[in-house]
Amino acid sequence: MFTLLCALFAALIAAPAATAAPARYTLAIGDSVPYGVVNGAPGSGARFTSFVDLLEQRLQPLRPGHTAVNYSCPGATTASLIGPAASACQGNLQYDPHTGSQLDAALAFLAAHPGEVSPIVVTAGGNDLLNGDDLDAMQARIGQITTALRAAAPTADLVVTGYGDPLSLGQPGQGARYAAHAAFNQRLRSAATGAGAVFVDPHPVFNAPPDDQDTAICTYLLACQAADPHPSAAGHEAYANLIWAALGYDAVTPPVREQPDPPAGNGSATEAPVSFGTPSTAGTKVEAPQSEVLGEGATAPARFGAPRLAADRRSLRVWVRCASDRPRTCRIRVVVRQGGRQLGVARVRLAPGKTATVRVKLTRRAARGKKVQVSAYVGDAPRPTVRLTAR
């Protein structure tokens, strides 16, 4: 364990800290690792929450309204990222709709959202290695990708990630294999730093110590549980931790969110009072005032009802109504937090006058006796348009 911690520390300090702060969007391109796929089965539902999802969750307190845009696709190589052929993931296999290659889609998104994207994460090259492709050409293509992204987003935090080595599991000569895989990651590092990107290397964590790697591989990769080379949940968490540390986001101060006092009056829609509800640990709805609210920059007002926390405290339901009298869809994001830590998020689009019950899956069980905060954002509002809080 001490050796693993030392390796993690070494990996954290290896990359220079970035100076930019997170913007409105994280943009990710790459292969099955940022996609979060298990056993190369996109669309099957067999996937982990990837490190891209984890970054989105962690960045939201630093940049309210932060959203991840993930164009990655299982099987992608550095050549397929560039194109000109379209990404192999189409239709419901795409997390975020796009046309053309991943790089073309990323450049188009950056052009449409100048100054609004940071960080940008590139994870590619692993399939080049597995396919036996020319590694000199692979390194050159990583340089081409990062140079193009840097030119399109000169102030963004740009990250290239490396890989662990799942094929080392149970193999003799692990020290030599470790050195060979480290040399592969060094190619990615050289290409990344040449374009002014930060390189994040999970290899010292996933494969440490070099001469006895099996414990680390079985922790951070699925090679032991399912003969699967992809990162485990712990592996994705490690990726997120490494990226977070390399970008220096611990030093970024979250914005102060002041909760204004509700205006005096009878609670009409024009006054936009804040509504408070009480989730019950037994799952029973407790009546509470309801209100129509309009947030700064919102496209339409919405109405929110009292939330209900499930008996197992792993999900929360809240009803939402699009109360707009304008012919615009309400775009609503519901975020559940406890103790300042995000537990879950759900998105819903509703036509004017329509009502829906939104179920927010919680990534961890809500603790008893502690305040739960439900923040609802309408449209592009950077601040919650309503907060429902209770114990």
C-alpha positions as CSV (number, residue, x, y, z in Angstrom):
1,M,0.0,0.0,0.0
2,F,2.8,2.4,0.8
3,T,4.4,1.7,-2.6
4,L,1.0,2.4,-4.3
5,L,0.6,5.7,-2.5
6,C,4.2,6.7,-3.5
7,A,3.4,5.9,-7.1
8,L,0.2,7.9,-6.9
9,F,2.0,10.9,-5.5
10,A,4.7,10.6,-8.2
11,A,2.0,10.6,-10.9
12,L,0.3,13.6,-9.4
13,I,3.4,15.8,-9.3
14,A,4.6,14.7,-12.7
15,A,2.4,17.0,-14.7
16,P,2.5,20.8,-14.4
17,A,-0.5,22.5,-12.9
18,A,-2.7,24.4,-15.2
19,T,-3.7,28.0,-14.6
20,A,-7.1,28.1,-16.3
21,A,-10.3,27.6,-14.3
22,P,-13.2,25.3,-15.4
23,A,-15.6,26.9,-17.8
24,R,-19.1,26.0,-18.7
25,Y,-18.3,22.7,-20.5
26,T,-15.9,19.7,-20.3
27,L,-15.2,18.3,-23.7
28,A,-14.0,14.7,-24.0
29,I,-12.9,12.8,-27.1
30,G,-11.3,9.3,-27.2
31,D,-12.0,5.6,-27.0
32,S,-13.8,3.2,-24.6
33,V,-12.0,4.6,-21.5
34,P,-13.7,8.0,-21.4
35,Y,-16.8,6.3,-22.9
36,G,-16.9,4.1,-19.8
37,V,-17.7,0.9,-21.6
38,V,-17.3,-2.6,-20.2
39,N,-16.2,-5.4,-22.6
40,G,-16.5,-3.2,-25.6
41,A,-20.3,-3.3,-25.7
42,P,-21.5,0.2,-26.4
43,G,-25.3,0.6,-26.2
44,S,-25.7,-2.6,-24.1
45,G,-26.1,-0.7,-20.9
46,A,-23.1,-2.4,-19.4
47,R,-20.9,0.6,-18.6
48,F,-19.4,2.4,-15.6
49,T,-19.8,6.0,-14.7
50,S,-16.6,7.1,-16.5
51,F,-14.1,9.6,-15.3
52,V,-15.8,12.2,-17.6
53,D,-19.0,11.9,-15.6
54,L,-17.0,12.1,-12.4
55,L,-15.3,15.3,-13.5
56,E,-18.7,16.8,-14.5
57,Q,-20.0,16.1,-11.0
58,R,-16.9,17.5,-9.2
59,L,-16.7,20.6,-11.4
60,Q,-20.3,21.7,-10.9
61,P,-19.7,23.3,-7.5
62,L,-16.7,25.2,-9.0
63,R,-18.7,26.3,-12.1
64,P,-22.5,26.1,-11.5
65,G,-24.2,24.7,-14.5
66,H,-21.1,22.9,-15.8
67,T,-21.9,20.1,-18.3
68,A,-19.7,17.4,-19.9
69,V,-19.9,16.9,-23.7
70,N,-18.6,13.4,-24.4
71,Y,-17.9,12.5,-28.1
72,S,-15.8,9.4,-27.3
73,C,-16.5,6.0,-28.9
74,P,-15.2,2.5,-28.1
75,G,-12.6,1.2,-30.6
76,A,-11.5,4.7,-31.6
77,T,-7.9,5.1,-32.7
78,T,-5.9,8.3,-33.2
79,A,-6.5,7.9,-36.9
80,S,-10.3,7.6,-36.5
81,L,-10.4,10.6,-34.2
82,I,-9.0,12.7,-37.0
83,G,-11.2,11.2,-39.8
84,P,-12.3,12.1,-42.4
85,A,-14.7,9.2,-41.8
86,A,-17.5,9.7,-39.2
87,S,-17.2,8.3,-35.7
88,A,-18.2,4.7,-35.5
89,C,-20.7,5.6,-32.8
90,Q,-23.9,6.9,-34.3
91,G,-27.5,7.3,-33.1
92,N,-28.2,6.0,-29.6
93,L,-24.5,5.0,-29.2
94,Q,-23.6,8.6,-29.0
95,Y,-23.7,10.4,-25.6
96,D,-23.8,13.8,-27.3
97,P,-25.1,14.0,-30.9
98,H,-22.4,14.9,-33.5
99,T,-21.5,14.3,-37.1
100,G,-18.2,13.6,-38.7
101,S,-15.1,12.6,-36.9
102,Q,-14.6,13.2,-33.2
103,L,-12.0,15.9,-33.9
104,D,-14.2,17.6,-36.4
105,A,-17.1,17.6,-33.9
106,A,-14.9,18.9,-31.1
107,L,-13.6,21.8,-33.3
108,A,-17.1,22.6,-34.3
109,F,-18.2,22.7,-30.7
110,L,-15.3,24.9,-29.7
111,A,-16.1,27.3,-32.6
112,A,-19.7,27.5,-31.4
113,H,-18.8,28.0,-27.7
114,P,-15.7,30.3,-27.7
115,G,-14.2,30.6,-24.2
116,E,-16.9,28.3,-22.7
117,V,-15.0,25.0,-22.8
118,S,-12.4,23.9,-20.2
119,P,-11.1,21.3,-19.6
120,I,-10.7,19.4,-22.8
121,V,-9.6,15.8,-22.4
122,V,-8.1,13.5,-25.0
123,T,-7.8,9.7,-24.4
124,A,-6.5,7.9,-27.5
125,G,-3.6,5.7,-28.6
126,G,-4.5,2.6,-26.6
127,N,-6.2,0.9,-29.5
128,D,-3.3,1.9,-31.8
129,L,-1.0,-0.1,-29.4
130,L,-3.4,-3.1,-29.2
131,N,-3.8,-3.1,-33.0
132,G,0.0,-3.1,-33.6
133,D,-0.1,0.2,-35.4
134,D,2.9,2.4,-36.1
135,L,3.6,4.1,-32.9
136,D,5.6,6.9,-34.5
137,A,2.5,7.7,-36.6
138,M,0.3,7.4,-33.5
139,Q,2.5,9.9,-31.7
140,A,2.4,12.3,-34.6
141,R,-1.4,12.1,-34.7
142,I,-1.7,12.9,-31.0
143,G,0.4,15.9,-31.7
144,Q,-1.9,16.9,-34.6
145,I,-5.0,16.5,-32.5
146,T,-3.8,18.5,-29.5
147,T,-2.3,21.2,-31.7
148,A,-5.7,21.6,-33.4
149,L,-7.5,21.7,-30.1
150,R,-5.1,24.2,-28.6
151,A,-5.4,26.5,-31.6
152,A,-9.2,26.4,-31.3
153,A,-9.2,26.9,-27.5
154,P,-5.9,28.8,-26.6
155,T,-6.9,29.4,-23.0
156,A,-8.6,26.1,-22.1
157,D,-7.1,23.4,-19.9
158,L,-6.1,20.7,-22.4
159,V,-5.3,17.2,-21.0
160,V,-4.0,14.0,-22.7
161,T,-4.3,10.9,-20.6
162,G,-2.3,7.7,-20.7
163,Y,-3.1,4.1,-20.0
164,G,-2.4,1.3,-17.6
165,D,-1.3,-2.1,-18.9
166,P,-3.9,-4.8,-18.2
167,L,-2.1,-7.4,-20.3
168,S,0.7,-7.5,-17.7
169,L,-1.6,-9.4,-15.3
170,G,0.1,-12.7,-14.2
171,Q,2.8,-12.4,-16.8
172,P,6.5,-13.1,-16.1
173,G,9.0,-10.3,-16.5
174,Q,6.6,-7.6,-15.3
175,G,9.5,-5.2,-14.7
176,A,10.4,-5.3,-18.4
177,R,6.7,-4.9,-19.4
178,Y,6.4,-2.0,-17.0
179,A,9.3,-0.2,-18.7
180,A,7.9,-0.9,-22.2
181,H,4.5,0.4,-21.4
182,A,6.0,3.5,-19.6
183,A,7.8,4.1,-22.9
184,F,4.5,4.0,-24.8
185,N,3.0,6.5,-22.4
186,Q,6.1,8.7,-22.8
187,R,5.2,9.0,-26.5
188,L,1.8,10.4,-25.5
189,R,3.5,12.7,-23.0
190,S,5.9,14.1,-25.6
191,A,3.1,14.7,-28.1
192,A,0.9,16.4,-25.4
193,T,3.5,18.7,-23.9
194,G,4.6,19.7,-27.4
195,A,1.2,21.2,-28.0
196,G,1.0,22.8,-24.5
197,A,-1.3,20.1,-23.0
198,V,-1.0,18.5,-19.6
199,F,-0.3,14.8,-19.6
200,V,-1.9,12.6,-17.0
201,D,-0.4,9.1,-16.6
202,P,-2.3,6.4,-14.7
203,H,0.3,3.7,-15.3
204,P,2.3,4.3,-12.1
205,V,-1.0,3.8,-10.2
206,F,-2.6,1.0,-12.2
207,N,0.6,-1.1,-12.5
208,A,2.5,-0.3,-9.3
209,P,4.9,-1.6,-8.0
210,P,6.6,-2.6,-11.3
211,D,7.7,-6.1,-10.2
212,D,4.5,-7.1,-8.5
213,Q,1.6,-5.4,-10.4
214,D,-1.2,-7.9,-10.0
215,T,-2.8,-6.3,-6.9
216,A,-2.9,-2.9,-8.5
217,I,-4.2,-4.2,-11.8
218,C,-7.0,-6.1,-10.0
219,T,-8.0,-2.9,-8.2
220,Y,-7.9,-0.4,-11.0
221,L,-8.8,-2.6,-14.0
222,L,-11.3,-5.3,-14.6
223,A,-8.7,-7.8,-15.7
224,C,-9.3,-10.0,-12.7
225,Q,-13.1,-9.8,-12.3
226,A,-14.1,-10.2,-16.0
227,A,-10.9,-10.6,-18.1
228,D,-11.7,-7.1,-19.2
229,P,-9.0,-4.6,-19.9
230,H,-11.1,-1.5,-19.1
231,P,-10.8,0.5,-15.9
232,S,-12.9,-0.5,-12.9
233,A,-15.0,2.0,-10.9
234,A,-11.9,2.6,-8.8
235,G,-9.9,3.1,-12.0
236,H,-12.2,5.8,-13.3
237,E,-12.0,7.4,-9.8
238,A,-8.2,7.4,-10.1
239,Y,-8.4,9.0,-13.5
240,A,-10.6,11.7,-12.2
241,N,-8.3,12.3,-9.2
242,L,-5.2,12.5,-11.4
243,I,-6.8,14.9,-13.8
244,W,-8.1,17.1,-11.0
245,A,-4.7,17.2,-9.3
246,A,-2.8,17.9,-12.5
247,L,-5.1,20.8,-13.3
248,G,-4.8,22.3,-9.8
249,Y,-8.5,22.5,-9.3
250,D,-8.2,22.1,-5.6
251,A,-6.9,25.7,-5.6
252,V,-10.0,27.0,-7.5
253,T,-12.4,28.7,-5.1
254,P,-16.1,27.8,-5.5
255,P,-18.3,30.8,-6.1
256,V,-20.3,32.1,-3.2
257,R,-23.9,31.1,-3.6
258,E,-26.1,33.3,-1.5
259,Q,-29.7,32.2,-1.0
260,P,-31.9,35.3,-1.2
261,D,-34.8,35.7,1.3
262,P,-38.2,34.9,-0.3
263,P,-40.0,38.1,-1.2
264,A,-43.0,39.1,0.9
265,G,-46.4,38.5,-0.4
266,N,-48.9,35.6,-1.0
267,G,-46.5,33.4,-3.0
268,S,-47.7,34.3,-6.5
269,A,-45.8,33.4,-9.6
270,T,-44.8,36.9,-10.3
271,E,-43.0,37.1,-7.0
272,A,-41.0,33.9,-7.7
273,P,-40.7,32.8,-4.0
274,V,-38.4,29.9,-3.2
275,S,-40.2,26.7,-2.2
276,F,-39.1,24.4,0.5
277,G,-40.1,20.7,0.8
278,T,-39.4,17.9,3.1
279,P,-38.2,14.5,1.8
280,S,-39.3,11.7,4.1
281,T,-36.9,8.8,4.8
282,A,-40.0,6.6,4.6
283,G,-40.7,7.8,1.1
284,T,-43.9,9.6,2.1
285,K,-44.6,12.9,0.5
286,V,-44.9,15.8,3.0
287,E,-47.0,18.7,1.7
288,A,-45.1,21.9,1.1
289,P,-45.7,25.2,-0.7
290,Q,-45.1,25.2,-4.5
291,S,-44.0,28.1,-6.6
292,E,-43.2,29.2,-10.1
293,V,-39.7,30.5,-10.5
294,L,-37.8,32.2,-13.3
295,G,-34.0,32.1,-13.0
296,E,-31.4,34.5,-14.5
297,G,-31.0,33.6,-18.1
298,A,-33.8,31.0,-18.0
299,T,-35.8,30.3,-21.1
300,A,-39.0,29.6,-19.3
301,P,-40.4,29.4,-15.7
302,A,-41.0,26.0,-14.1
303,R,-43.0,24.8,-11.2
304,F,-41.5,22.4,-8.6
305,G,-43.2,20.2,-6.0
306,A,-42.0,18.7,-2.8
307,P,-39.4,16.0,-3.2
308,R,-39.6,12.4,-1.9
309,L,-36.5,10.5,-0.8
310,A,-36.9,6.7,-1.4
311,A,-36.9,4.4,1.7
312,D,-33.5,3.0,0.7
313,R,-32.2,6.6,0.3
314,R,-30.7,5.8,-3.1
315,S,-33.0,7.9,-5.2
316,L,-35.2,11.0,-4.9
317,R,-38.3,12.0,-6.8
318,V,-39.6,15.5,-7.4
319,W,-42.4,16.6,-9.7
320,V,-41.7,19.3,-12.2
321,R,-44.2,21.3,-14.3
322,C,-43.3,23.6,-17.3
323,A,-45.5,26.6,-16.4
324,S,-44.4,28.8,-19.3
325,D,-47.1,30.6,-21.3
326,R,-44.5,30.9,-24.1
327,P,-44.1,28.2,-26.8
328,R,-40.7,27.2,-25.5
329,T,-39.5,23.9,-24.0
330,C,-38.4,24.1,-20.4
331,R,-34.9,22.6,-20.1
332,I,-34.5,21.6,-16.5
333,R,-31.6,20.1,-14.5
334,V,-32.2,18.8,-11.0
335,V,-29.2,18.3,-8.8
336,V,-29.2,16.6,-5.4
337,R,-26.5,17.4,-2.9
338,Q,-25.8,16.5,0.8
339,G,-23.1,18.2,2.8
340,G,-21.9,20.1,-0.2
341,R,-21.3,16.9,-2.1
342,Q,-23.3,16.0,-5.2
343,L,-25.2,12.8,-5.0
344,G,-27.1,12.8,-8.3
345,V,-28.3,14.8,-11.3
346,A,-31.2,14.4,-13.7
347,R,-32.3,16.3,-16.8
348,V,-35.7,16.7,-18.3
349,R,-37.3,18.7,-21.2
350,L,-41.0,19.5,-20.9
351,A,-43.4,21.2,-23.3
352,P,-45.3,24.2,-21.9
353,G,-48.1,23.0,-19.5
354,K,-46.6,19.5,-19.1
355,T,-45.8,17.9,-15.8
356,A,-43.4,15.0,-15.1
357,T,-42.0,13.2,-12.0
358,V,-38.2,13.3,-12.2
359,R,-36.4,10.5,-10.5
360,V,-32.8,11.3,-9.6
361,K,-30.6,8.3,-9.0
362,L,-28.1,8.9,-6.2
363,T,-24.5,7.7,-6.6
364,R,-24.3,7.0,-2.9
365,R,-26.9,6.5,-0.2
366,A,-28.1,9.8,1.4
367,A,-27.2,9.9,5.1
368,R,-29.9,10.0,7.7
369,G,-30.4,13.1,9.7
370,K,-28.4,15.3,7.4
371,K,-29.8,18.1,5.2
372,V,-30.6,17.2,1.6
373,Q,-30.6,20.0,-0.9
374,V,-32.3,19.8,-4.3
375,S,-31.3,22.5,-6.7
376,A,-33.2,23.0,-9.9
377,Y,-31.7,24.9,-12.8
378,V,-33.9,26.2,-15.7
379,G,-32.4,26.8,-19.1
380,D,-28.9,28.2,-18.9
381,A,-29.3,29.8,-15.5
382,P,-26.0,29.7,-13.7
383,R,-27.7,29.8,-10.3
384,P,-30.4,27.5,-9.0
385,T,-33.9,28.8,-9.8
386,V,-35.3,27.0,-6.8
387,R,-33.9,25.0,-3.9
388,L,-35.8,22.4,-1.9
389,T,-34.1,21.6,1.4
390,A,-34.9,19.3,4.3
391,R,-33.5,16.7,6.7
